[in-house]
């Protein structure tokens, strides 16, 4: 797969190809995936590292100062034949039906809650969103839910403490609820800590729609 991005600000004539590291004559800003920032090359250095992890390459080209620059990302594409038929990546979004699934979405970040709610409701789930762990516990006293999606880093009571309180409840009070942790911390130790706390799955922020939906689908299928 080849992705080319042309940018209006010229690169310095000293820019090496490929980009390891990058030096620019002028700082630049773009919001492409949140990776580029107003720095002298930090954003592209991050891009180059991420692309390398996926077996791809990054190249830069320019006709000269004042002529703009083009950055090309090439990534290998896995064919469908290499995936097991039951692998979640083989599931089209139209096949992911959550009709009637009762979801409690807990996050102190409004944008994250609204994105998750929108995605799940599009697939037929019934979502209740709250901004704190205490609100989540109040909701659990009033209704029964099938799935908890909870941020970890929340003020007053974090996601770990919330799940501990929930697990102390009886199954009739959602004590055995399926639980997915969402957090900005993406390290292996963070994932293991979430699983040890009782979450069945761990998703990193910012939330990727397909990752969220496929993870929920897998979890629901495993329970059934």
URGI-V500401 format. One record per backbone hydrogen bond with DSSP energy under -1.0 kcal/mol. NH is the residue of the N-H (numbers start at 1). CO is the residue of the C=O. Records with the same first field share a line. If there is no record, write none. Layout:
NH=CO ; CO
//
This chain:
3=73
5=71
7=69
15=12
20=18
34=31
35=32
39=37
41=39
45=41
46=42
47=43
48=44
49=45
50=46
51=47
52=48
53=49
55=52
56=51
57=74
59=72
61=70
67=64
69=7
70=61
71=5
72=59
73=3
74=57
75=1
82=79
83=80
87=84
90=87
91=88
95=92
96=93
97=95
98=123
100=124
101=98
103=126
104=147
105=128
106=149
107=130
113=109
114=110
115=111
116=112
117=113
118=114
119=115
120=116
121=117
122=118
124=121
125=120
126=101
128=103
130=105
136=132
137=133
138=134
139=135
140=136
141=137
143=139
146=102
147=102
148=178
149=104
150=180
151=106
152=182
154=152
157=155
159=152
162=158
163=159
164=160
165=161
166=162
167=163
169=166
173=170
174=171
175=170
177=174
178=146
180=148
181=201
182=150
183=203
191=187
192=188
193=189
194=190
195=191
196=192
197=193
198=195
199=194
200=179
201=179
203=181
205=183
212=208
213=209
214=210
215=211
216=212
217=213
218=214
219=215
220=216
221=217
222=218
223=219
224=220
//
